[in-house]
Amino acid sequence: MESALKRTWAEIDLDALEHNYRTLRAHVGPQVKFLGVVKADSYGHGCIEVSHLLQELGADYLAVSSVDEAAELRGHGITMPILILGYTPAYEVETLIELHVTQAVTSPESARAYSAAAVRCGAVLKVHIKADTGMSRVGFLCQGDHFAQAVSDITETCMLPGLEVEGIFTHFAVSDEPDPESVAYTQGQLDLFRRTIAAVEQRWGRRFALRHCANTGATANWPGAWMDMIRPGLLLYGCGDLAAPLGLKPVMRLKTNIGIVKTYDPGTTVSYGRIFRAERTTRMGVVPIGYADGLFRILSNRCTMMTAEGPAPQRGRICMDMCMIDLTDLPGIGAGDEVEVFGEHISVNDVAALAGTIPYEITCAVSKRVPRVYLRGGREIRRELLLRP
Ligand SMILES: *Cc1c(COP(=O)(O)O)cnc(C)c1O
């Protein structure tokens, strides 16, 4: 662990996470419940520590993608409600019931299969129904001519034995995009979701306890979509363009240390493919972070890292385990000095843009050999190395 820490590590600022949670709750007000999305190891931040903090702070729900992710949380002392957003095969129903997790129901077929399996277990499976209002991924298809069928399928699901229907939800495709076409599309999804709920509740004669659809985009920009509970992921981690305007702070800081420093003559080429050529006498530092740590190779010769004296441009191809940064204009920086890859000074959003992707993919890609160092009050409280000892 010590050796791994001297290499490259990801600081997870739990104070920033708490700040983001409290800020988001204040943003939506006390009537709205809070579901924190912690799938994919909390977008690479480490789901155990993140979930424990959310549980301690009084969040209402967590969401993951799969039964394995839910089992991991239950195995580490998370007792609060957990919703599995993704599809789970019906043969896992007994496990779902034992784990006390809530399952998304994404089709009439899976609803009937879950019901039958729960009845066989002599138990009740708690579910939330997923309505497809325009994401066109999973869920009961509600659009256009499919509306009447969806209403009757969802109502039927609500009345199946062995299922306790606690909630209904949908997912937006472009709620984070400000152009008029996207705004109109999101409004259409929201209207369709409301119409679906109203029609089902009328036929069923009951109300859904939890109606939710507000992902990051809708949590930030669509108060009409907050309903009973918001469901943000990215905002919680303080990433994306919508985070800063809300006063949210980035939770992850990816850091590394300079290893070797060498000075090259003009004309020297650096790293695989020789895509960087020194125009002048160049002081180059080697940092032990590469694409196997999650630093995408597409960032080669494009990204910049932050030193105590200022930004250091990355030079040459990023290798599997290391890459080079230009220290020529930073004479005070040398071997052993800390470098920020992204976090406080270098925005993960900018890194994502340089890589032609979204911040989600950048934090998710930070690999398991990069230890997560959890900070509280600026001090380290726990480290977690995801490599098997
Ligand atoms: C991942 C996911 C979210 C969270 O999305 P963000 O954009 O990170 O807020 C919400 N709902 C569902 C169904 C998801 O799959």
The ligand as an SDF file (V2000), in Angstrom:
LIG
                    3D

 15 15  0  0  0  0  0  0  0  0999 V2000
  -26.9130    6.2290  -13.8900 C   0  0  0  0  0  0  0  0  0  0  0  0
  -28.3330    6.5680  -13.6950 C   0  0  0  0  0  0  0  0  0  0  0  0
  -28.7060    7.7350  -12.9970 C   0  0  0  0  0  0  0  0  0  0  0  0
  -27.7210    8.7840  -12.5800 C   0  0  0  0  0  0  0  0  0  0  0  0
  -27.3830    9.5670  -13.6890 O   0  0  0  0  0  0  0  0  0  0  0  0
  -26.5330   10.9100  -13.5230 P   0  0  0  0  0  0  0  0  0  0  0  0
  -26.5180   11.4910  -14.8710 O   0  0  0  0  0  0  0  0  0  0  0  0
  -25.1750   10.4690  -13.0700 O   0  0  0  0  0  0  0  0  0  0  0  0
  -27.2090   11.7220  -12.5170 O   0  0  0  0  0  0  0  0  0  0  0  0
  -30.0480    7.9340  -12.7250 C   0  0  0  0  0  0  0  0  0  0  0  0
  -30.9730    7.0440  -13.1410 N   0  0  0  0  0  0  0  0  0  0  0  0
  -30.6530    5.9320  -13.8370 C   0  0  0  0  0  0  0  0  0  0  0  0
  -31.7420    5.0100  -14.2820 C   0  0  0  0  0  0  0  0  0  0  0  0
  -29.3360    5.6690  -14.1470 C   0  0  0  0  0  0  0  0  0  0  0  0
  -29.0200    4.5740  -14.8480 O   0  0  0  0  0  0  0  0  0  0  0  0
  1  2  1  0
  2  3  1  0
  2 14  2  0
  3  4  1  0
  3 10  2  0
  4  5  1  0
  5  6  1  0
  6  7  2  0
  6  8  1  0
  6  9  1  0
 10 11  1  0
 11 12  2  0
 12 13  1  0
 12 14  1  0
 14 15  1  0
M  END
$$$$
